[in-house]
Every structure is written in C-alpha cells, then in structure tokens.
Amino acid sequence: MPKKLYKILAINPGSRYIGVALFHGYALRDWRVKNIRASCQNQRLIKTKEFITSLIDRYKPDALAIKALHPSRTSQNLSRLARQIQLLARSKRLKIRRYSIRDLKKFLSATERINKARLAEILADKYPGLLHELRKEQNSRNPYHIRMFEAVALGAVCSQQLNKN
C-alpha cells in the first residue's frame, strides 16, 4: 500500500504581504503573494485570517509550515499575526512546523552561504514554474516576490521532512 503524501500549506507572514505555497507530496502546486489591504492593524488581522481560512478550506492541507520570526527583526503586530495563524491551524487540526530563514538556507544549500536572492535562484532551478517570478524579482528595485520564494522554501523543507517518514 503506498504511503500517504502530505499536503502542506506554507506561509511566510508579513504585516502587509503574505507569501503562500502549497505542496502535495513533493510537488509544488500553488504559489503566490497576497497583499492584505486594510486601514488598521485589527482589520489586517481579520482579513489575513479570512484569507488563510479560505486556503485551508479550499486545499484541505495536513500541515502548516510557517516562518519562525526572528525576535529582533519583527514587530509586536507581526508576532501577533504569526501566533493567530498558528492558532487557526491548530483549530483546524493541522500539524504545525516552524522554520527559521537560517534553517531554510541550511537545507537548500549546506555548503554555500546564500542570501535571499540566491535562495530564490535555487528554488527556481528546482521548480521551473517559478522562473517568471524570479525574473520579475530580479528586475525589481523593491523585493515583492521574495516572500513567496521563502514560503516555497518552507514548504519544500516541510515536505522533505514529513513525506520521507
């Protein structure tokens, strides 16, 4: 009997932009950046929870991979948002895996020291569907898609760990 492959929803939370990726087994099925527009922080939190709930209801994942925020590089509001996302995932009975950016870099390139731009290149090599977004990111002055690339990295790491067992 073939073993079950996990569906993983990967989220890189941001106060305005949220990177999202969906894996089914080892295959990347969906990826995007969502711009959360709201007039105040409470509205932004509500809209973010609604967006993530809609993803969970649509894709029915088994696990949530979320970026572990660096304590000195995050705000109180962003920490609150990440906690709310994890509580939502727990209420939907999802396995929760947290990974730091350091964990992602180590997993994707054990020998080479890499920055976020190189991380995006490595992911685009592994998942050619990301080439369009990589080119956009490389030609842009303001990083926009990097959140999505980090979400893809979260999902890839989580997929390797959960599906190998």
N, C-alpha and C positions, 0 to 999 in steps of 0.2 A: 504494500500500500504506500503510495507516495506521501511524503510528509507535507504538512500544511505550510504554505508560504504566507508570511505575514504581510498585511497591508499596513504601511506606515505613513502617517501624516507628519511631515517635518515643518516646523515653524521657527522662523527667526523673527522674534518680536521686535518692533520698533515703535516709538511713540507716534510716528506718522505713517511709515511704510512697513509692511509686513511681508517677509519672504516666505513663500509656501512651496512645498514639493510633496508629491505623492509617489510612493513606491509600492508596487505589488511584487513581492518577492524581491528579486534583484533588479527589476525593470523600473525605470523612471517613467511614470505615466502622465504626470501633470506638473507644471511649474509656473510660477507667476510672482509678481509683486503686486500687492494691494495697497492702494493709497486710501487711508482712512481719513475722510474729511469730516471735521466736527468743530463746533465753535468753542467747546470747553473740554476739559480732560474727562469729566464724567460721561459726556456724550461719546467721546472717542472710545472709552472703555466699553460702553454699551454696544456701539457699532462693531467693535472688534470681536466681542463675544458673539454677537449675532452672525458675523462672517464665519467665524471658526465653527460655530454650531452648524451652520449650513454646510460647511465642508465635511464635518463629521457625519451629518445625516445623509449627505449625498454619497460619500465614498465608503462609509462604514469601516474605518480603519481598526486595526487591532492594537496599534501602538501610536504614541505621540513622541516624536523626537523634538526637543526644544533646546535652543541655545542657552547655556548657562551664562548668565550675565556676570561680567567682571565687576566686583563691588566698587572699585574706584572709578569705573568708567560708565556708570549708569545712574539714572536719576531715581528718585523715590517713585515717581509715576510709572516709569518703565518696570521697576521691580514689582510694583503692584499689579501691572498688566500681566507680567510673566506668571505671578502667583495665581491670578484669576484664570489664566489659560490652563494651568496645571490642575486647578480645582475643577474646572469644566471637564477636562479629560478624565479625571478621577471619577467624577459623577457619571461619566459615560462608560466607566469600567475599562479604560484603555491602559495598557502598560505605558509607563512614562519613563523616558530615557533622557537624561540631560548631558550635553557635551559642551565643553568649552571650545573656543576657537583654537586653542593650543592642541586639544585632543584631535580636532579635525585635521589640522596641519600635519600632526604626527602620523595619523592614519593614512593620509593621502600621499605623504612623502616622508618616509622615515629617515632618509639620508640628506635631503636637501632642505635648507632653510627657505621657507616660502612666505611671500606676502599674499595679500588678498587677491591681487591681480593674477599672480601665478596660480593660486588656488582655482580661480575661475578658468584659466587655461587648461589645467589638469582635468577639471571636470568636463570641459567642452571636448577634450580628447576622448574621455571615457564615454560621454553621452553626446554624440554629434548633433542631436536636436537642439543643443544649447548654443551652437555656433552663432546663430543670428543675434542672440542676446549678448554674447561675448563681443561681437563686433560693435554693437551699439555701445556697450560699456567702454570699450577701448577708444571709441571716438567721442566720448562724452567727457566734459570737464567735471561734471558733478556725478559721483557714483550713485546709481539708481538700482541697477540690477544686481549689485553685489549682495544685497540681502537675499535675493533669490538663489544666487550661487551658494551662499552659506547654508540656506535651507536644503539645497540639493546635497551638499556635503553632509549635513546632519542625517538626512535620510539614507544616504549611501553607507555611512558608518553604522547606523542602527540596523539597516538591512543585513549587512555583513554579520553583525553580532547575533541578531535574532534568528536569521534563516540558516545559519550554519549548524545550530544545535539540533 
